[in-house]
Amino acid sequence: MTYWWLVENFDRKGQSTGLYMECQVNMTLTADVHKARKFRLQRTAEFRALDMREARRGDWRAVEHGFDDSKTPNADLSGRTRSA
């Protein structure tokens, strides 16, 4: 299991909206946790959360997420061949 810091959006009740920061340059969003921008340090994610609050408004927070190393999201299976 690998842990990364993501910038996640929350509603007024404190519930996650399921949106994450995808690109810190364009401040784009994604609903796919695997496409979200990952940070090694909490401090860096907190600074980016401040940027998102200014750019997108809302409640953006740095949140630590665990990713299973044994599963590769969106794996390309083009190398496999099917037996006839």
C-alpha distances in whole Angstrom, upper triangle without the diagonal:
4,7,10,13,15,19,20,23,25,28,31,30,26,24,22,24,21,22,20,21,21,24,25,28,29,27,27,24,22,21,18,15,14,17,17,17,14,15,14,16,17,21,21,19,22,25,24,24,27,28,27,29,32,32,31,32,30,27,24,22,19,16,12,10,6,6,5,5,8,10,12,14,17,18,21,23,26,26,26,30,31,34,37
4,7,10,13,16,18,21,23,27,30,29,25,24,21,23,20,20,18,19,19,21,21,25,26,24,24,22,20,20,17,14,12,15,15,14,11,12,10,13,14,18,17,16,19,21,21,21,24,25,24,27,29,29,28,30,28,25,22,19,16,14,10,8,6,5,7,6,10,11,12,14,17,18,21,23,26,26,27,31,33,35,39
4,7,10,13,15,18,20,24,26,26,22,21,18,20,18,18,16,17,17,19,19,23,24,22,22,20,19,18,16,13,12,15,13,13,9,9,8,10,11,14,14,13,16,18,17,18,21,22,21,23,26,26,26,26,25,22,19,16,13,10,7,6,4,6,9,10,13,14,15,15,19,20,23,26,29,29,30,34,35,38,42
4,6,10,12,16,18,22,24,24,21,20,17,19,16,16,13,13,14,15,15,19,21,19,19,17,16,16,15,11,11,12,10,9,6,6,6,8,9,12,11,10,13,15,14,14,18,19,18,20,23,23,22,23,22,19,16,13,10,8,6,6,6,8,11,12,16,15,15,15,18,20,23,26,28,29,31,34,36,39,42
4,7,9,13,15,19,21,22,18,18,15,17,15,14,11,11,12,14,13,17,19,16,17,15,15,16,15,11,12,13,10,9,6,5,6,7,6,9,9,6,9,12,11,11,14,15,15,17,19,19,19,20,19,16,12,10,6,5,4,6,9,11,14,16,19,19,18,18,20,22,25,28,31,32,33,37,39,42,45
4,6,10,13,16,19,20,16,15,12,13,12,10,7,7,9,11,11,15,16,13,13,12,11,12,12,9,10,10,7,6,5,6,9,10,9,11,10,6,9,11,9,9,13,13,12,14,17,17,16,17,16,14,10,8,6,5,6,7,10,11,15,17,20,19,18,17,19,21,24,28,30,32,33,36,38,41,44
4,7,10,14,16,17,14,14,11,12,11,9,6,6,9,10,10,14,14,11,11,10,11,12,12,10,12,12,8,8,8,9,12,12,10,11,10,6,8,10,7,6,10,10,8,10,13,13,12,13,12,10,6,5,5,6,9,10,14,15,19,20,24,22,21,19,21,24,27,30,32,34,35,39,40,44,47
4,7,10,13,14,11,10,7,8,7,6,5,7,10,12,13,16,16,12,12,10,10,10,11,9,13,12,9,10,11,12,15,15,13,14,13,10,10,13,10,8,11,12,10,11,14,14,12,12,10,8,6,5,6,7,10,10,14,15,19,21,24,22,22,19,21,24,27,30,33,35,36,39,40,44,46
4,7,10,12,9,9,6,6,7,6,6,8,12,14,14,17,16,12,12,10,11,10,13,12,15,15,12,13,15,16,19,18,16,17,16,12,12,14,12,9,12,12,9,9,13,13,10,10,7,6,5,6,9,10,13,14,17,19,22,25,27,25,25,22,23,27,29,32,35,37,38,41,42,46,48
4,7,8,6,5,4,5,8,8,10,12,16,18,18,21,20,16,16,13,14,13,15,14,18,18,15,17,18,19,21,20,17,19,19,15,14,16,15,11,13,15,12,11,15,15,12,11,7,5,6,8,11,11,14,15,19,20,24,27,29,27,27,24,26,29,32,35,37,40,41,44,44,48,50
4,5,5,6,6,6,10,10,13,15,18,21,21,23,22,18,18,15,16,15,18,17,21,21,18,20,21,22,25,24,21,22,22,19,17,19,18,14,16,17,14,13,16,16,13,11,8,7,9,11,14,14,18,19,22,24,27,30,32,30,30,27,28,32,35,37,40,42,43,46,46,50,52
4,5,7,10,10,14,14,16,18,22,24,23,26,25,21,21,19,20,18,22,21,25,25,22,23,24,25,27,26,23,23,24,21,19,21,20,16,17,19,16,14,17,18,15,12,8,8,11,13,16,17,20,21,25,27,30,33,35,33,33,31,32,36,39,41,44,46,47,50,50,53,56
4,6,9,10,14,15,17,20,23,26,25,28,27,23,23,20,21,19,22,21,25,25,23,24,25,26,28,26,23,24,25,22,20,23,22,18,19,21,19,17,20,21,18,16,12,10,13,14,17,16,20,20,24,26,29,32,34,32,33,30,32,36,39,41,44,46,46,49,50,53,55
4,7,9,12,13,15,17,21,23,23,26,25,21,21,19,19,17,20,18,22,23,20,21,22,22,24,23,19,21,22,18,17,20,19,15,17,19,17,15,19,20,17,15,11,9,10,10,13,13,16,17,20,23,26,29,31,29,30,28,30,33,36,39,41,44,44,47,48,51,53
4,6,9,11,13,16,19,22,23,26,25,21,20,17,17,15,17,16,20,20,18,20,21,22,24,23,20,22,22,19,18,21,20,16,18,20,17,16,20,20,17,16,12,10,11,11,14,13,15,15,18,21,23,27,29,27,27,25,27,30,33,36,38,41,41,44,44,47,50
4,5,8,10,13,16,19,19,23,22,18,17,14,13,11,13,12,16,17,14,17,17,19,21,21,18,20,20,16,16,19,17,14,17,18,15,15,19,19,15,15,12,10,10,10,12,10,13,13,16,18,21,24,26,24,24,22,23,27,30,32,35,37,38,41,41,44,47
4,5,9,12,14,18,19,21,20,16,15,11,11,9,12,12,16,16,14,16,18,20,23,23,20,22,21,18,18,20,17,15,17,18,14,14,18,17,14,13,11,10,10,12,14,13,16,15,18,19,22,25,27,24,24,21,22,26,29,31,34,36,37,40,40,44,46
4,7,10,12,16,17,20,19,16,14,10,8,6,8,8,12,12,11,14,15,18,20,21,19,22,20,17,18,20,17,15,18,18,15,16,19,18,15,16,13,12,11,12,13,12,14,13,15,16,19,22,23,21,21,17,19,22,25,28,30,33,33,36,37,40,42
4,7,9,12,14,17,15,12,10,6,6,5,8,8,11,11,9,12,14,16,19,20,18,20,18,15,16,17,14,12,15,15,12,13,16,15,12,13,11,11,10,11,12,12,14,13,16,17,20,22,24,22,21,18,19,22,25,28,30,32,33,36,37,41,43
4,6,9,11,14,13,10,9,6,5,6,8,7,10,9,6,8,10,12,16,16,15,17,15,11,13,14,11,10,13,13,10,12,15,14,12,13,12,11,9,10,10,10,12,12,15,15,18,20,23,20,19,17,18,21,24,27,29,31,32,36,37,40,43
4,6,7,10,10,7,6,5,6,9,10,9,11,9,6,6,9,11,15,15,14,15,13,10,12,12,9,9,12,10,8,11,13,11,10,13,13,12,9,10,10,11,13,13,16,17,20,22,24,22,20,18,19,22,24,27,29,32,33,36,38,42,44
4,7,9,9,7,5,5,6,9,9,9,9,6,4,5,9,11,15,16,16,17,14,12,15,15,11,12,15,13,11,14,16,14,13,16,16,16,13,14,13,14,15,15,17,16,20,20,23,21,18,16,16,19,21,25,26,28,30,33,35,39,41
4,6,6,5,5,7,9,13,13,13,13,9,8,6,10,12,15,16,17,17,14,12,15,14,10,12,14,12,10,14,15,12,13,16,17,17,14,15,15,16,17,17,20,19,22,23,25,23,21,19,19,21,23,26,28,30,32,35,37,41,43
4,6,5,7,9,12,15,16,15,15,12,10,8,10,11,14,15,15,15,11,10,12,11,7,10,11,8,8,12,12,11,12,15,16,16,13,14,13,16,17,18,21,21,24,24,27,26,23,21,22,24,26,30,31,33,35,38,41,44,47
4,6,8,11,14,18,18,18,18,15,13,11,14,14,18,18,18,18,14,14,15,13,10,13,14,10,11,14,13,11,13,16,18,19,16,17,17,19,21,22,24,24,27,27,30,28,26,24,24,26,27,31,32,34,36,39,42,45,48
4,5,9,12,16,17,18,18,14,13,12,15,16,20,21,21,20,17,16,17,15,12,14,14,11,10,14,13,10,11,14,17,18,16,18,18,20,22,22,25,25,28,28,31,29,26,24,23,26,27,31,31,34,36,39,41,45,47
4,7,10,14,15,15,16,13,11,10,14,15,19,19,18,18,15,13,14,13,9,10,11,8,7,10,10,7,8,11,13,14,12,14,15,17,19,20,23,23,26,27,30,28,25,23,23,26,27,31,32,35,37,40,41,45,47
4,7,11,12,13,14,11,10,10,14,16,20,20,20,20,17,15,17,16,12,13,14,12,9,13,13,10,9,13,14,15,13,15,16,17,19,19,22,22,25,26,28,25,23,20,20,23,25,28,29,32,34,37,38,42,44
4,7,9,10,12,9,8,10,13,15,19,20,19,20,18,15,16,16,13,12,15,13,10,13,14,12,10,13,13,14,12,14,14,15,17,17,20,19,22,24,26,23,21,18,18,22,24,27,28,31,33,36,37,41,43
4,5,7,9,7,6,9,12,16,19,20,20,21,19,16,18,19,15,15,18,16,13,16,18,15,13,16,15,16,13,15,15,15,17,15,17,17,20,21,23,20,18,15,15,19,21,24,25,28,29,32,34,37,39
4,6,9,8,8,12,14,17,20,22,21,23,21,17,19,21,17,16,19,19,15,17,20,18,15,17,16,16,14,15,16,15,16,14,16,16,18,20,22,19,18,14,15,18,21,23,25,28,29,32,33,36,38
4,5,5,7,10,12,16,19,21,20,23,21,17,20,21,18,17,21,20,17,20,22,20,18,20,19,18,16,17,16,15,15,13,14,13,15,17,18,15,14,10,11,15,17,20,22,25,26,29,30,33,35
4,5,5,9,9,13,15,17,17,20,18,15,17,19,16,16,19,19,17,19,22,20,18,20,19,17,15,14,13,12,12,9,11,10,12,14,16,14,13,10,12,15,18,21,23,26,26,30,31,34,37
4,6,8,9,13,15,17,18,21,18,16,19,21,18,18,22,21,19,22,24,22,21,23,22,21,18,17,16,14,13,10,11,9,11,12,14,11,10,7,9,12,15,18,20,22,23,27,28,31,34
4,7,9,12,15,18,18,20,18,15,18,19,16,17,20,19,17,20,22,20,19,21,21,20,17,17,16,15,15,13,14,12,15,15,17,15,12,9,10,13,15,19,21,23,24,28,29,33,35
4,6,10,13,15,15,17,14,12,15,16,12,13,16,15,13,17,19,17,16,18,18,17,13,13,12,12,12,11,13,12,15,16,19,16,15,12,14,16,19,22,24,26,28,31,33,36,39
4,7,10,12,13,14,11,9,13,13,10,12,15,14,13,16,18,16,16,18,18,17,14,13,11,12,12,12,14,13,16,17,20,18,16,15,16,18,20,24,26,28,29,33,35,38,41
4,7,9,10,12,10,8,12,13,11,12,16,15,15,18,20,19,19,20,20,18,15,13,10,10,9,9,11,11,14,14,18,17,15,14,16,18,21,24,27,28,30,33,35,38,42
4,6,7,9,7,6,10,11,10,11,14,14,15,17,19,19,19,21,20,18,15,13,9,10,9,10,12,13,16,16,20,19,18,18,20,22,24,28,30,31,33,36,38,42,45
4,7,9,8,8,11,13,13,14,17,17,18,20,22,22,23,24,23,21,17,15,11,11,10,11,12,13,16,16,19,20,19,19,22,23,26,29,31,31,33,37,39,42,46
4,5,5,7,9,10,11,13,15,16,17,19,21,21,22,23,22,20,16,13,10,11,10,12,14,15,19,19,23,23,22,22,25,26,29,32,35,35,37,41,43,46,49
4,6,5,6,9,10,10,13,14,15,16,19,20,20,20,19,17,13,10,7,8,8,11,14,16,19,20,24,24,24,23,26,28,31,34,36,37,39,42,44,48,51
4,5,5,6,9,10,11,13,14,15,17,19,20,20,19,17,14,11,8,11,12,15,17,20,23,24,27,27,27,26,29,31,33,37,39,40,42,45,47,50,54
4,5,5,6,9,10,11,13,14,16,17,18,19,19,17,13,11,9,11,12,15,17,19,22,23,26,26,25,24,26,28,31,34,36,37,39,43,45,48,51
4,5,5,6,9,10,10,12,14,15,16,16,16,14,10,8,5,8,9,12,15,17,20,21,25,24,23,22,24,26,29,33,35,36,38,41,43,47,50
4,5,5,6,9,10,11,13,14,15,15,14,12,9,7,5,9,11,14,17,20,23,25,28,27,27,25,28,30,33,36,38,40,41,45,47,50,53
4,5,5,6,9,10,11,13,14,14,15,13,10,9,9,12,14,17,20,22,26,27,30,29,28,27,29,31,34,37,39,40,42,46,48,51,54
4,5,5,6,9,10,10,12,13,13,12,9,9,8,12,14,16,19,20,24,25,28,27,26,24,26,28,31,34,36,38,40,43,45,48,51
4,5,5,6,9,10,10,10,10,8,5,5,6,10,13,15,19,20,24,26,29,28,27,25,26,29,32,35,37,39,41,44,46,49,52
4,5,5,6,9,10,10,10,9,7,8,9,13,16,19,22,24,28,29,33,31,30,28,30,33,35,39,40,42,44,47,49,53,55
4,5,5,6,8,9,11,11,9,11,11,15,18,20,23,25,28,29,33,31,30,28,29,32,34,37,39,41,43,46,48,52,54
4,5,5,5,7,8,9,6,9,11,14,17,18,22,23,27,28,31,29,28,26,27,30,32,35,37,39,41,44,46,49,52
4,6,6,4,6,6,6,9,12,15,18,20,24,25,29,31,34,32,31,29,30,33,35,39,40,43,44,47,49,52,55
4,6,6,8,10,10,12,15,18,21,23,27,28,32,34,37,35,33,31,32,35,37,40,42,44,46,49,51,54,57
4,6,9,11,11,14,16,19,22,23,27,28,31,33,35,33,32,29,29,33,34,38,39,42,44,47,48,52,54
4,7,9,9,13,15,18,21,22,25,26,30,32,34,32,30,28,28,31,33,37,38,41,42,45,47,50,52
4,7,8,12,15,17,21,22,26,28,31,33,36,34,33,30,30,34,36,39,41,44,45,48,49,53,55
4,6,10,13,15,19,20,24,26,29,32,34,32,31,29,30,33,36,39,41,43,44,47,48,52,54
4,7,10,12,16,18,21,23,27,29,32,30,30,27,29,32,35,38,40,43,44,47,48,51,54
4,7,9,13,15,19,21,24,26,29,28,27,25,26,29,32,35,38,40,41,44,45,49,51
4,6,10,12,16,18,22,24,27,26,26,24,26,29,32,35,37,39,40,44,45,48,51
4,7,10,13,16,19,21,25,24,23,22,24,27,30,33,36,37,38,42,43,47,50
4,6,10,13,16,19,22,21,21,20,23,25,28,31,34,35,36,40,41,44,47
4,7,10,13,15,19,18,19,18,21,23,27,29,32,34,34,38,39,42,45
4,7,10,13,15,15,16,15,18,20,24,26,29,30,31,34,36,39,42
4,7,9,12,12,13,13,17,18,22,24,28,28,29,32,34,36,40
4,6,9,8,10,10,13,15,18,20,24,24,25,28,30,33,36
4,6,6,8,10,13,14,17,19,22,23,23,26,28,30,33
4,6,7,10,13,13,16,18,21,21,21,25,26,29,32
4,7,10,13,12,15,16,19,19,19,22,23,26,29
4,6,9,9,12,13,17,17,17,21,22,24,28
4,6,6,9,11,14,15,16,19,21,24,27
4,5,9,11,15,16,17,20,21,25,28
4,6,9,12,14,15,18,19,23,26
4,6,9,11,12,15,17,20,23
4,6,8,9,12,15,18,21
4,5,6,9,11,15,17
4,6,8,10,14,16
4,7,10,13,16
4,7,10,13
4,7,9
4,6
4
